[in-house]
Amino acid sequence: MYLRTTRRQNQDGSWVEYYQLAHNARHPETHRSTAHVIHNFGRTDELDRDDLVRLCRSIARVCGVEVRDRVEAPTAEPAELKGAWPEGLRMAETRAYGPLLAIEALWERLSIGTTLRAIAERAGSRVPYERALFAMTANRLCAPESKLGVWDRWLREVHLPSCWELKLDHMYEAMDLLYDHAAEVEQAIFFRTADLLNLEVDIVFYDTTKASFAIDFEDPDTDDELGLRKRGHNSLGTWSPQVVVALAVTREGIPVRSWVFPGNTTDSTTIERVKADLRGWKLGRCLFVADAGMNSEGNRDELARACGKYLLAVRAGSIAEVKDDVLKRPGRYKELAKNLHVKEVVVGDGELRRRYLVCFNPEEEIRERWHRDEVLALIRDELAEHLDRSAKAKWAIELLASKQKGRYVSVNPENEVVIDPAKVRDAAKLDGKWVLITNDDTLAAEDAASGYKSLLVIERCFRTLKSASIHLGPVHHWRPNRIEAHVKICVLALLIQRVAELAASKPWSQVLTTLKKLQVTTFISKAHGFFRRNETTSDVQKTLQLLNVKPPALVVGVFALPLES
C-alpha cells in the first residue's frame, strides 16, 4: 500500500495533481501487477497538510513507530536522550578498515611480515621497513598509487596506525631492502604458501609480459650492469623503453617467482636464468609449461637439465618438421571433450625422439574458418576498388604489411598483389589445431592437452597485474633496483589476492567491495581518543569467515592526547 500521485492536464494547458491511496494486485488473466485505488484524497493544492500529518501519526501509533515533521520547529531534546552523548566527546573522522584487516591477516598468515621483519632485524635496521612494504602492497590491492601517493594521500584515508609515522624515504629504503633480499623472500614465502594451501608444485606455468615507461630514452649500459629500460615493441605496437617481466605460477595461479629483464630481451633467452633459479629451489618433479615463444632446441635442452620435464607449444605454421610431417601423419584423434581432441605423433628414434601432441577443437575450427572467409571477402573488396594492383602502390604496401590480411596475399610475377590460394590452403590446415611438444613420456596425452589449456591461468595473472586491479605499469621509477622492487611488490599483492580469491571463491573486486563496508571512526575527548568500528553486516561477517579472519573488537584502539601547555 502506498500514496500515489496522478496528473491531469486542463484545457488551458495547466496540470493538476491528485493524491490517491493505492495498492498493487496481480491481474487474474494477464498476471501483471496493476494499481487498485482504495481512496482518493483529492487535489494536492486543495488538501490540508495537517490532516495528512495527523493520518501519518495515527498509522505510526498503531505500528509503534515515530513520525517527525521536518517543517515543524525543532522541539527540545527528549528526556531519554539527555546524557546519551558524553559531554566533550566529538567524532573526528571515518576511515576504511575492512580491506586492511583482511590483507594484514593474510600478510602474516603467509609469513610475509615475519620474513621481512627477520631480514630487517639481521640488517640492524630500526626503521619499520616491513610496515612500509606492507603499506605499498596493500595499496596495490585497494587503490593503486605511486609511492609518493601512498605516503602523501592514501595512508590518510585508511585506518593503519602502524604506518602513520612512516616517512617517504622509508618507502624507498624498504624497496632497496626488498631488492637486496628478493630471492630469500620469494623462496620463504612460496614454500610457506605451498605448505599452508597444500599446493601441488608438479606443474609450473611460465610466461612474460612487458611494462612500459613514460620516458623517451632507454638506459645506457655501464661497466657494472646492463641498462634495464630498453626499447622494444609493447602491447600498443609502439617502440618505446620498457622492461620484460617474467612470472612463474602454479596451476591455481599462485606466484612461484618473478623476474625482471631488460626491455629488449626475447622470451627464449630468459630460460637460462629461470633454469638456475628454479633448480636452486629443488622443487622435485616439476613440469614446466610455456607458450611457443619459449620453444627452441636450445631452450628445450636447458629446460631438460634444469626442470627435468617440459610441455611447450609449437608454432605449427613455421616449423618445417611440424608442418610437413607431424600435421600430415595419419591417425585418429582421441576425444577428451566436445571441444578438445588429441592425437600423439612421435618423430625420430632413441634419445633424439621428439614427442608431439596434436590438439584439435572442432568449435574453434568453425570459428576460424568463418573469420578467414570474412577477411578474404574484405581483401576481394579492396582489390576490386583498385584497377592498378601494383605492389608498389601505397594501399598495396599496407595490405601486404597487414597482420590480418597480409598472410593471405602475395605478389605474382607481374608484380601485382593477389590472393594466394596456397597460403589460404595452408591456413585452413591449421584451423582449430595447436601442437605441443614434451619430453615427459609418462605424461598422458589427455593430461598434457588439459595442462596446456591451463596456461590461461598465467594470462589471468598478467591481466590482474597490468590492468584489472594491481596496475603494474606504467612504472615511474628510474633506478633498476627500484624498478625490480616495484615488480616484486606487485607480485606480493597478486599472491595475497589469489589466496583471498581461492578462499572466498569470488573475484577480489567483490571481496574488496564487501570489506569496504567495515570502517573505523575516530572519537576524541579532552584527554583521550579511541577508534570504534561500525557494526558488521552479514555479508562482511561471511567474507571475514571465508578468509578465516577474526572480526575485530568494537573498540580497536585507544590513545592519549598530548596535554595542552
C-alpha positions in Angstrom: 0.0 0.0 0.0 1.3 3.4 -0.9 0.5 7.0 -1.6 0.1 7.5 -5.4 0.3 10.8 -7.4 -1.6 11.2 -10.6 -1.7 14.1 -13.0 -4.3 15.6 -15.4 -4.0 18.3 -17.9 -6.7 21.0 -18.1 -8.0 22.5 -21.3 -5.9 25.7 -20.7 -2.7 23.5 -20.7 -2.2 23.6 -16.9 -1.6 20.5 -14.9 -3.4 19.3 -11.7 -2.1 16.6 -9.3 -4.1 14.2 -7.2 -3.2 12.0 -4.2 -4.6 8.5 -4.0 -4.2 5.6 -1.6 -3.5 2.5 -3.7 -2.1 -1.0 -3.6 -0.8 -3.3 -6.3 -2.6 -6.6 -7.2 -1.9 -9.2 -9.9 -4.5 -9.3 -12.7 -6.1 -12.7 -12.8 -5.8 -13.0 -16.6 -2.7 -11.1 -17.7 -0.9 -11.8 -14.4 0.6 -8.3 -14.5 0.8 -6.1 -11.4 -1.9 -3.4 -11.6 -2.7 -0.5 -9.2 -6.0 -0.5 -7.4 -7.2 2.8 -5.8 -8.5 2.4 -2.3 -9.2 6.1 -1.5 -9.0 9.4 -3.4 -7.6 12.3 -1.2 -8.3 14.9 -3.9 -6.3 17.7 -5.5 -2.9 18.3 -3.9 -3.3 22.1 -3.9 -6.6 21.8 -2.0 -5.6 19.3 0.6 -4.9 20.3 4.2 -1.3 19.2 5.0 -2.0 19.0 8.7 -4.7 16.4 8.0 -2.2 14.2 6.2 0.3 14.6 9.0 -2.3 13.5 11.6 -3.1 10.5 9.5 0.5 9.5 9.3 0.9 9.9 13.1 -2.2 7.8 13.6 -0.8 5.0 11.5 2.6 5.3 13.2 1.0 5.0 16.6 -0.6 1.7 15.7 2.7 0.4 14.2 4.7 1.6 17.2 6.9 4.0 15.2 7.5 7.7 15.5 6.9 10.4 12.8 8.8 13.7 12.9 7.6 16.6 10.9 10.6 18.4 9.4 8.5 21.5 8.7 7.7 22.0 12.4 10.1 23.9 14.6 12.6 21.7 16.4 11.4 20.5 19.8 13.5 20.2 22.9 15.7 17.1 23.2 13.7 14.2 24.7 14.5 13.4 28.3 15.5 9.9 27.5 18.2 11.1 25.1 19.8 13.6 27.5 23.2 12.4 28.6 23.4 9.7 25.9 26.4 11.5 24.2 29.2 12.3 26.7 30.0 15.9 27.1 33.1 17.0 25.3 33.3 13.9 23.1 33.4 14.6 19.4 33.6 12.4 16.2 36.7 13.3 14.2 36.8 11.2 11.0 35.9 7.8 9.5 38.4 5.7 7.6 38.4 2.5 5.6 39.3 -0.6 7.6 37.9 -3.9 6.3 40.3 -4.4 3.4 43.3 -3.6 5.5 42.2 -6.0 8.2 41.9 -8.9 5.7 45.1 -8.1 3.8 47.2 -7.9 7.0 45.8 -11.2 8.3 46.9 -12.9 5.1 50.2 -11.0 5.1 51.0 -12.6 8.5 49.5 -16.0 7.7 51.7 -16.3 4.6 54.7 -15.3 6.8 55.5 -12.3 4.6 55.6 -10.0 7.6 57.7 -12.5 9.6 60.2 -12.9 6.8 60.6 -9.2 6.2 61.0 -8.4 9.9 63.7 -11.0 10.3 65.6 -9.6 7.3 65.4 -6.1 8.7 66.5 -7.2 12.1 69.5 -9.0 10.6 70.4 -5.9 8.8 70.4 -4.0 12.1 67.6 -1.6 11.0 65.4 0.2 13.5 63.1 1.6 10.8 59.9 -0.4 10.3 60.6 -1.3 6.7 58.2 -4.2 6.9 55.4 -1.7 7.6 56.4 0.4 4.6 56.4 -2.7 2.3 53.0 -3.7 3.8 51.6 -0.3 3.1 52.8 -0.3 -0.5 51.5 -3.9 -1.1 48.1 -3.2 0.5 47.8 0.0 -1.6 48.2 -2.1 -4.8 45.1 -4.1 -3.7 42.9 -1.2 -2.7 43.6 1.9 -4.8 47.0 1.8 -6.6 49.0 4.9 -6.2 52.6 6.0 -6.7 54.9 5.6 -3.7 54.5 9.3 -3.1 50.8 9.0 -3.3 50.8 6.1 -0.8 52.6 8.3 1.8 51.0 11.6 1.0 47.4 10.7 0.4 46.4 7.1 0.8 47.6 6.5 4.3 45.5 9.4 5.4 42.4 7.7 4.1 42.7 4.3 5.7 42.9 3.0 9.3 46.5 1.8 9.5 48.1 3.4 12.7 51.2 1.3 12.4 52.1 3.1 9.2 51.1 6.7 10.0 54.6 7.6 11.3 56.3 6.4 8.1 58.3 8.9 6.0 58.6 8.9 2.3 62.3 8.0 2.5 61.3 4.8 4.4 59.3 3.7 1.4 62.2 3.9 -0.9 64.7 2.4 1.6 62.3 -0.5 2.1 62.2 -1.1 -1.6 66.0 -1.3 -1.6 65.9 -3.8 1.3 63.4 -6.0 -0.7 65.6 -5.9 -3.8 68.7 -7.0 -1.9 66.9 -10.0 -0.4 64.3 -10.7 -3.1 65.4 -14.4 -3.7 65.3 -15.2 0.0 61.9 -13.5 0.5 60.3 -15.2 -2.5 61.6 -18.7 -1.5 60.5 -18.4 2.1 57.0 -17.0 1.2 56.4 -19.5 -1.6 57.2 -22.6 0.4 55.1 -21.3 3.4 52.2 -20.7 1.0 52.6 -24.1 -0.6 52.6 -25.7 2.8 49.6 -23.7 4.0 47.5 -24.2 1.0 48.7 -27.8 0.3 49.7 -26.8 -3.2 50.9 -29.3 -5.8 54.0 -27.9 -7.3 54.1 -30.5 -10.1 53.3 -28.0 -12.8 54.8 -24.6 -13.2 53.4 -22.2 -15.8 55.7 -19.6 -17.2 55.3 -16.6 -19.4 56.5 -13.0 -19.9 54.9 -9.6 -20.3 56.1 -6.0 -20.7 55.9 -2.9 -18.5 56.3 0.5 -20.2 57.8 3.8 -19.0 56.8 7.4 -19.7 60.3 8.4 -20.9 61.9 9.0 -24.3 65.3 7.4 -23.9 66.5 4.0 -22.9 69.0 3.3 -20.1 72.7 3.2 -21.2 74.9 0.2 -20.4 77.6 0.7 -17.8 80.7 -1.2 -16.7 78.8 -2.5 -13.7 75.5 -3.5 -15.2 73.3 -3.5 -18.3 70.7 -0.9 -18.7 67.2 -2.2 -17.7 64.9 0.1 -19.6 65.5 -0.8 -23.2 63.4 -0.1 -26.3 61.1 -2.8 -27.6 57.7 -3.4 -29.0 55.0 -3.0 -26.4 51.3 -4.2 -26.4 50.3 -1.0 -28.1 52.5 -1.7 -31.1 54.9 1.2 -30.4 58.6 1.1 -29.9 59.4 2.5 -26.5 61.5 2.0 -23.4 60.2 -1.0 -21.3 61.2 -3.9 -19.2 60.3 -7.6 -19.5 58.5 -9.1 -16.5 58.6 -12.9 -16.3 56.3 -14.9 -13.9 56.0 -18.5 -12.9 52.8 -19.6 -11.2 51.1 -22.8 -10.1 48.0 -24.3 -11.6 46.0 -22.4 -9.0 47.5 -19.1 -10.1 49.8 -18.8 -7.0 53.0 -16.9 -8.0 56.1 -19.1 -7.6 58.7 -16.5 -8.6 59.1 -13.4 -10.7 62.0 -11.9 -12.8 62.8 -8.6 -14.4 64.8 -8.5 -17.7 65.9 -5.6 -19.9 63.2 -4.5 -22.3 64.9 -5.9 -25.4 65.2 -9.4 -24.0 63.5 -12.1 -26.1 61.4 -14.7 -24.4 63.6 -17.6 -25.4 66.7 -16.0 -23.8 65.2 -15.9 -20.3 65.2 -19.7 -19.8 68.8 -19.9 -18.6 68.2 -17.5 -15.7 64.9 -19.2 -14.9 66.5 -22.6 -15.0 69.2 -21.7 -12.5 66.7 -20.1 -10.0 64.1 -22.8 -10.0 66.8 -25.5 -9.9 68.1 -23.9 -6.7 64.7 -24.3 -5.1 64.7 -28.1 -5.6 61.0 -28.4 -6.4 61.3 -32.1 -7.2 59.3 -33.4 -10.2 58.2 -30.3 -12.0 56.5 -30.0 -15.4 57.4 -26.6 -17.0 54.6 -25.3 -19.2 55.2 -22.4 -21.5 54.0 -20.8 -24.8 55.6 -21.0 -28.2 57.9 -18.1 -27.5 60.0 -20.3 -25.2 60.3 -23.2 -27.7 63.7 -23.7 -29.3 66.1 -26.5 -29.4 68.5 -24.7 -27.1 65.7 -23.9 -24.6 64.4 -27.4 -24.6 67.9 -28.7 -23.7 68.2 -26.1 -20.9 64.8 -27.0 -19.5 65.6 -30.7 -19.6 68.7 -30.1 -17.5 67.0 -27.5 -15.2 63.4 -28.6 -14.6 63.6 -32.1 -16.0 60.3 -32.2 -17.9 58.6 -29.6 -20.1 55.5 -29.0 -22.1 55.8 -26.3 -24.8 53.6 -25.0 -27.5 54.9 -25.2 -31.1 54.5 -22.7 -33.9 52.9 -25.2 -36.2 52.8 -23.0 -39.3 56.5 -22.0 -39.3 58.4 -25.2 -38.3 59.0 -27.5 -41.2 59.0 -30.7 -39.2 55.7 -29.9 -37.7 54.1 -28.6 -40.9 55.4 -31.3 -43.3 55.4 -34.3 -41.0 53.6 -34.0 -37.7 50.4 -32.5 -39.1 50.3 -34.9 -42.1 50.7 -38.1 -40.1 47.5 -40.2 -40.3 45.8 -41.3 -37.1 42.7 -41.0 -35.1 42.0 -38.2 -32.6 41.0 -39.2 -29.1 38.0 -37.2 -27.9 38.7 -35.9 -24.4 35.8 -33.4 -24.5 33.5 -31.8 -27.0 36.0 -29.0 -27.7 39.2 -31.0 -27.2 40.5 -33.9 -29.3 44.2 -35.0 -29.2 46.5 -37.5 -31.0 50.1 -38.3 -30.4 52.9 -38.2 -33.0 56.5 -39.3 -32.3 59.3 -38.2 -34.6 62.8 -39.8 -34.6 64.2 -42.7 -32.5 66.2 -43.2 -29.3 67.4 -40.1 -27.4 66.6 -37.8 -30.3 63.0 -38.8 -30.5 60.5 -35.9 -30.1 57.0 -36.5 -28.8 54.4 -34.2 -30.3 50.7 -33.8 -29.3 48.3 -32.5 -32.0 45.3 -30.9 -30.3 42.1 -30.1 -32.2 39.0 -28.1 -31.3 36.1 -28.6 -33.8 34.3 -25.5 -32.5 37.4 -23.3 -33.0 37.8 -24.8 -36.5 34.4 -23.4 -37.4 35.1 -20.0 -35.9 38.5 -19.7 -37.6 37.0 -20.7 -41.0 34.3 -18.2 -40.7 36.8 -15.5 -39.7 39.0 -16.3 -42.7 36.1 -16.1 -45.1 35.2 -12.7 -43.7 38.8 -11.5 -44.1 39.1 -12.9 -47.7 35.8 -11.0 -48.6 37.4 -7.8 -47.3 40.5 -8.4 -49.4 38.5 -9.1 -52.5 36.5 -5.8 -52.0 39.8 -3.9 -51.5 41.3 -5.4 -54.7 38.2 -4.6 -56.6 38.5 -0.9 -55.6 41.9 -0.5 -57.3 42.4 -1.0 -61.0 46.1 -0.6 -60.6 47.2 -3.6 -58.4 50.9 -2.8 -58.5 52.7 -3.9 -55.4 54.4 -0.5 -55.2 51.2 1.3 -54.6 50.7 2.7 -51.1 47.5 0.7 -50.4 49.2 -2.5 -51.7 52.2 -2.0 -49.3 49.8 -1.5 -46.4 47.8 -4.6 -47.4 50.9 -6.8 -47.6 52.1 -5.5 -44.2 48.7 -6.1 -42.5 48.8 -8.7 -39.8 45.2 -9.7 -40.5 45.2 -9.6 -44.3 48.8 -9.9 -45.4 49.0 -13.6 -44.5 46.6 -14.4 -47.4 48.1 -12.3 -50.2 51.3 -12.3 -52.2 52.9 -10.6 -55.3 52.6 -12.5 -58.6 55.2 -12.5 -61.4 53.5 -9.4 -62.9 54.3 -7.5 -59.6 50.6 -7.4 -58.7 49.0 -8.1 -55.4 46.7 -11.1 -55.5 45.1 -13.6 -53.1 47.5 -16.6 -52.7 45.5 -19.9 -52.9 48.4 -21.8 -51.4 48.5 -19.6 -48.3 44.8 -19.9 -47.9 45.0 -23.7 -48.0 47.9 -23.8 -45.6 46.0 -21.6 -43.1 42.9 -23.9 -43.5 45.0 -26.9 -42.5 45.7 -25.3 -39.1 42.0 -24.4 -38.3 41.2 -25.4 -34.7 44.6 -27.1 -34.2 47.6 -26.4 -32.0 50.7 -28.6 -31.4 52.6 -29.3 -28.2 56.0 -30.9 -27.6 57.0 -32.7 -24.4 59.9 -34.8 -23.1 57.8 -36.5 -20.4 56.9 -40.0 -21.7 54.9 -40.7 -18.5 52.6 -37.8 -19.2 49.3 -39.0 -20.7 48.1 -37.2 -23.9 44.9 -36.0 -22.2 46.8 -34.6 -19.2 49.2 -32.8 -21.5 46.4 -31.2 -23.5 44.5 -30.2 -20.4 47.7 -28.9 -18.8 48.5 -26.6 -21.6 44.9 -25.2 -21.7 45.5 -24.3 -18.0 48.2 -21.9 -19.3 45.4 -19.4 -19.4 45.8 -19.1 -15.6 49.0 -17.1 -16.1 47.3 -14.8 -18.7 44.7 -14.0 -16.0 47.6 -13.3 -13.6 49.1 -10.9 -16.0 45.8 -9.2 -16.6 45.4 -8.7 -12.9 49.0 -7.3 -12.6 48.7 -4.9 -15.5 45.2 -3.6 -15.5 42.5 -5.4 -13.6 43.3 -4.2 -10.1 47.0 -4.0 -9.2 48.3 -1.8 -12.1 51.9 -2.8 -12.6 52.5 -0.1 -15.1 53.3 2.5 -16.2 56.3 2.4 -13.9 57.7 5.8 -12.8 60.9 4.6 -11.0 64.2 5.0 -12.9 66.8 3.1 -10.7 67.0 -0.6 -11.8 66.7 -1.8 -8.2 63.6 0.2 -7.6 62.0 -1.0 -10.8 62.6 -4.6 -9.8 61.4 -3.9 -6.2 58.2 -2.4 -7.6 57.5 -5.6 -9.6 58.1 -7.7 -6.5 55.6 -5.6 -4.5 53.0 -6.1 -7.3 53.6 -9.9 -7.2 53.2 -9.9 -3.4 49.9 -8.2 -3.9 49.0 -10.8 -6.6 49.8 -13.6 -4.1 47.5 -12.2 -1.4 44.8 -11.5 -4.0 44.9 -15.1 -5.3 44.9 -16.6 -1.8 41.9 -14.5 -0.9 40.0 -15.4 -4.1 40.6 -19.1 -3.6 39.4 -18.9 0.0 36.3 -16.7 -0.8 35.5 -18.4 -4.2 34.8 -15.0 -5.7 36.8 -12.3 -7.5 38.9 -9.9 -5.4 36.8 -6.9 -6.7 33.7 -8.4 -5.0 35.7 -9.2 -1.8 37.0 -5.6 -1.7 33.6 -4.0 -2.3 32.2 -6.0 0.7 35.1 -5.3 3.0 34.9 -1.6 2.4 31.7 -1.5 4.4 33.8 -2.1 7.5 35.1 1.2 8.7 36.6 2.8 11.8 35.6 6.2 13.3 37.9 8.3 15.5 36.3 9.8 18.6 38.1 12.4 20.7 37.5 13.8 24.2 39.6 16.3 26.2 42.4 13.9 27.1 41.8 10.7 25.2 40.6 9.3 22.0 39.6 5.9 20.7 38.9 4.1 17.4 35.5 2.4 17.1 34.4 0.2 14.2 30.9 0.3 12.8 28.6 -2.7 13.1 29.4 -5.5 10.7 26.8 -6.5 8.2 26.0 -10.2 7.4 28.0 -10.1 4.1 31.0 -8.6 5.8 30.9 -11.3 8.6 30.6 -14.1 5.9 33.5 -12.7 3.9 35.7 -12.5 7.0 34.7 -16.0 7.9 35.6 -17.3 4.5 39.0 -15.6 4.7 39.4 -17.0 8.2 39.9 -13.5 9.6 38.7 -12.9 13.2 36.3 -9.9 13.4 37.8 -7.0 15.3 36.7 -5.8 18.7 34.2 -2.9 18.8 36.9 -0.5 20.1 40.0 -1.3 18.0 42.3 1.2 19.8 42.7 3.8 22.5 45.2 6.7 22.6 46.1 9.6 24.8 46.1 13.2 23.6 49.1 15.5 24.4 48.5 17.8 27.3 47.9 21.5 26.4 50.7 23.7 27.6 
